[in-house]
Amino acid sequence: MRDIRNELVEMLKNEVKPAVGCTEPVALALACAKAKELLGEEVVENKMLVSHNIFKNGMGVGIPGSKILGLKVAACMGLVGGKSADGLSVLEGLTEEEVKESEKYLEEHTISVEPTESTDKIYLEVTLKGENHEVTVKVRGRHDNFTYLEKDGEVILDNEPKEMTTENKEERKETLMDKATVAEIVDNVEKMNFEDIKFLLDGIKMNRAMAEIGLKEKTGVGMGYGIKQAIADGELGDDIVNYAMMLTSAASDARMSGVKMPVMSSNGSGNHGLTAILPIAAYSERFPQEDERVARALAISHLITAYIKNFTGRLSPMCGCGVAAAIGCTAGLSWLMNAELSQIEGAMENMIADLSGMICDGAKPGCACKLATASSAAVQNAILAKRGCIVPGLNGIVGRSVDESVRALGCVGDAGMSVTDEVILDVMNEMNKAN
């Protein structure tokens, strides 16, 4: 097998980061903060274009510190008090006064946020005009990846992909994960230096703290709070499946309702981070593990999530928590349970057979329901696979190997459901117009 430890560690450092607030509106706030800094004067006119996936995910989600939902108030926060140096924690630094000022700014100004025709899953373009200057900022590929900066017609940064033509339209830059396998990822994680991945343990503290907020009071849907009450009343058992479900959904309840605290994200998503981390945290609480083993389980979880996202796309018509982060988590859990490689792969195949139809209908409080399902399934399928209960090959989209199954999942989620994504957005837009 290839020795790709250094590349995988670098990937973990790039993809596992603290984030405050839902990543899609945060990305817009970040782009607006950068544009305002570049402009250097008061904004007279604004125009913001975002990809359909960003538009969908930011439509109804809570914004940290504010009672107003959605992309526009996040944009105002970026314009009023955001600092681009804070990256995906751009909203964390705003004071209560700046949040109130941002809400007032939204009342007094027209904020133009529209979906663009760009086929990129993650794309944001912010153009600001002042009395003397005009700037354009573009973000593409990752939520904090600036690819284009321009001021008064002068290009400051241009990392935009070259224009597609008939000659190069089939070109695609090969990624590390294109030729990876589950076995290769697990093998490399087992050989990593603990000091290189020790930082992953911070994600447990961070995400566990968010879960505590959702358990203490009924925020958002109250999914985690309700599960806690049901366990106390004896209607649900106090087992590892329900415990993992309770922690993960409680954290999502708090985060999606706009609690102003950071979580450790995974592959560009805070909810992915909750799903990839908290069931492993729950298991290690109930069945204590050494820190080094927990860190390796987390590394497997995050990297398998990245492996799947490589084929489904950063944003997808399918719920990334259900079809990527939860599959990564079940792999990490299986490894933590001392499962054999075939059982780790089997747990992943069970998850593909289980949750592959879960759609993404935007970031919102209701995501806690999906995270409850995803996290409980991750634990359940790891437990079952360890006991040899595994979906056989050539079963629906489950292939002859786990790696074939992952590619099949990617094909269904990317090419197969592109029309589904358009229909979901149309339905959401119509319902919002009706209100």
Buried (B, 14 or more C-beta within 10 A) or exposed (E): EEEBBEBBBEBBEEBBBBBBBBBBBBBBBBBBBBBBBBBEEEBBEBBBBBBBBBBBBBBBBBBBBBEBBBBBBBBBBBBBBBBBEBBBBBBBBBEEEBBBBBBEBBEEBEBEBEBBEBEBBBBBBBBBBBEEBBBBBBBBBBBBBBBBBBBEEEEEEEEEEEEEEEEEEEEEEEEBBEEBBBBBBBBBBEEBEEEBBEBBBEBBEBBBBBBBBBBEEBBBBBBBBBBBBBBEEEEBEEEBBBBBBBBBBBBBBBBBBBBBBBBBBBBBBBBBBBBBBBBBBBBBBEEEBEEBBBBBBBBBBBBBBBBBBBBBBBBBBBBBBBBBBBBBBBBBBBBBBEBEBEBBBBBBBBBBBBBBEBBBBBBBBBBBBBBBBBBBBBBBBBBBBBEEBBBEEEEEBBBEBBBBBBBBBBBBBBEBBBEBBEEBBEEBBEEEEEE
